[in-house]
Amino acid sequence: MVKFWKVLMVLLVIGLAFYYVVAPAFEAYEGKAPFGSSSSDHYISVKGEKPQDAKVKAYATFYGGGDGCKAFSLSAVDGKKRLGGKSTFLVEHNFAEKKGRYELRIPYKSYDSNECDMKLHRIVIDAENDFDPVGFAELRISQPLFDKDEVVAFDLVIDAKNCNAEVWQWANKKGWSGATVCSFFVDGELKTKEPESNAYSIHQEFKSFSDDTVIQYNIFAGENYRTEPLKPKAIND
């Protein structure tokens, strides 16, 4: 009987802790306004048209170093630990009011973390829907490293056009897979020889970013754009 009351008391304490500590903290986290909502937030805007069913998101990756840097990161290439910090921010809140448009607000300012000077390294933008939840129309933005790297001015419009579904059967004939492929244009000029299922990369001067910077990136559905996922019965045919 004593054991029963001890167990009951433990459960009661856990329950009270959840009610007074965990639950309010969770609600505060859930209720937090998205980045870009405050006038004190510093961000660039990426905006444009999109298929109505598609969700557009972005990843902003920062790297940091310096003599006093105390952070470490793992290399995605060889898995080894490297001195220097790395952080990636997922940006998925859509500030656009119309269904067929999107606006992402992406942090760009350098900041200090563990005495590391964290600077913006790359921005990746893509779309996803029920047919292609992995992502399509991926645009990668990084700084130019070499003289040959062409810099895309902020006032030039970038388009992913003719985004169409491609479906293929597995080699063992037991299933099907699909992806959405797009053709990429910069200022109306076609930049990809074939429809691209992976990504298209451009270079921009991050040092010129300001709170007024707007990158126009449109994603247009083609005639064979697909919204619904592959059906199980189609996979088993």
JOTA-V50423 format. One record per residue. N is the residue number from 1. SS is DSSP state (helix for helix, strand for strand, loop for the rest). BURIAL is I if it has 24 or more other ideal C-beta (glycine too) atoms within 12 Angstrom, else O. Layout:
<<N	SS	BURIAL> <N	SS	BURIAL>>
//
This chain:
<<1	loop	O> <2	helix	O> <3	helix	O> <4	helix	O> <5	helix	O> <6	helix	O> <7	helix	O> <8	helix	O> <9	helix	O> <10	helix	O> <11	helix	O> <12	helix	O> <13	helix	O> <14	helix	O> <15	helix	O> <16	helix	O> <17	helix	O> <18	helix	O> <19	helix	O> <20	helix	O> <21	helix	O> <22	helix	O> <23	helix	O> <24	helix	O> <25	helix	O> <26	helix	O> <27	helix	O> <28	helix	O> <29	helix	O> <30	helix	O> <31	loop	O> <32	loop	O> <33	loop	O> <34	loop	O> <35	loop	I> <36	loop	I> <37	loop	O> <38	loop	O> <39	loop	O> <40	loop	O> <41	loop	O> <42	loop	O> <43	strand	I> <44	strand	I> <45	strand	I> <46	strand	I> <47	strand	I> <48	strand	I> <49	strand	I> <50	loop	I> <51	loop	I> <52	loop	O> <53	loop	I> <54	loop	I> <55	strand	I> <56	strand	I> <57	strand	I> <58	strand	I> <59	strand	I> <60	strand	I> <61	strand	I> <62	strand	I> <63	strand	I> <64	strand	I> <65	strand	I> <66	loop	O> <67	loop	O> <68	loop	O> <69	loop	O> <70	loop	O> <71	loop	I> <72	strand	O> <73	strand	I> <74	strand	O> <75	loop	O> <76	loop	O> <77	loop	O> <78	loop	O> <79	loop	O> <80	loop	O> <81	strand	O> <82	strand	O> <83	strand	O> <84	loop	I> <85	strand	I> <86	strand	I> <87	strand	I> <88	strand	O> <89	strand	I> <90	strand	O> <91	strand	I> <92	loop	I> <93	loop	I> <94	loop	I> <95	loop	I> <96	loop	O> <97	loop	O> <98	loop	O> <99	loop	O> <100	loop	O> <101	strand	I> <102	strand	I> <103	strand	I> <104	strand	I> <105	strand	I> <106	strand	I> <107	strand	I> <108	loop	I> <109	loop	I> <110	loop	O> <111	strand	O> <112	strand	O> <113	strand	O> <114	loop	O> <115	loop	O> <116	strand	I> <117	strand	O> <118	strand	I> <119	strand	I> <120	strand	I> <121	strand	I> <122	strand	I> <123	strand	I> <124	strand	I> <125	strand	I> <126	strand	I> <127	strand	I> <128	strand	I> <129	loop	I> <130	loop	O> <131	loop	I> <132	loop	I> <133	loop	O> <134	loop	O> <135	loop	I> <136	strand	I> <137	strand	I> <138	strand	I> <139	strand	I> <140	strand	I> <141	strand	I> <142	strand	I> <143	loop	I> <144	loop	O> <145	loop	O> <146	loop	O> <147	loop	O> <148	loop	O> <149	loop	O> <150	loop	O> <151	strand	O> <152	loop	I> <153	loop	O> <154	loop	I> <155	loop	O> <156	loop	O> <157	loop	I> <158	strand	I> <159	strand	I> <160	strand	I> <161	strand	I> <162	strand	I> <163	strand	I> <164	strand	I> <165	strand	I> <166	strand	I> <167	strand	I> <168	strand	O> <169	strand	O> <170	loop	O> <171	loop	O> <172	loop	O> <173	loop	O> <174	loop	O> <175	loop	O> <176	strand	I> <177	strand	O> <178	strand	I> <179	strand	I> <180	strand	I> <181	strand	I> <182	strand	I> <183	strand	I> <184	strand	I> <185	strand	I> <186	strand	I> <187	loop	O> <188	loop	O> <189	strand	O> <190	strand	O> <191	loop	I> <192	loop	I> <193	loop	O> <194	loop	O> <195	loop	I> <196	strand	I> <197	loop	I> <198	loop	O> <199	strand	I> <200	strand	I> <201	strand	I> <202	strand	I> <203	strand	I> <204	loop	I> <205	loop	O> <206	helix	I> <207	helix	O> <208	helix	O> <209	loop	I> <210	loop	O> <211	loop	O> <212	loop	O> <213	loop	I> <214	strand	I> <215	strand	I> <216	strand	I> <217	strand	I> <218	strand	I> <219	strand	I> <220	strand	I> <221	strand	I> <222	loop	O> <223	loop	O> <224	loop	O> <225	loop	I> <226	loop	I> <227	loop	O> <228	loop	O> <229	loop	O> <230	loop	I> <231	loop	O> <232	helix	O> <233	helix	O> <234	helix	O> <235	helix	O> <236	helix	O> <237	loop	O>>
//
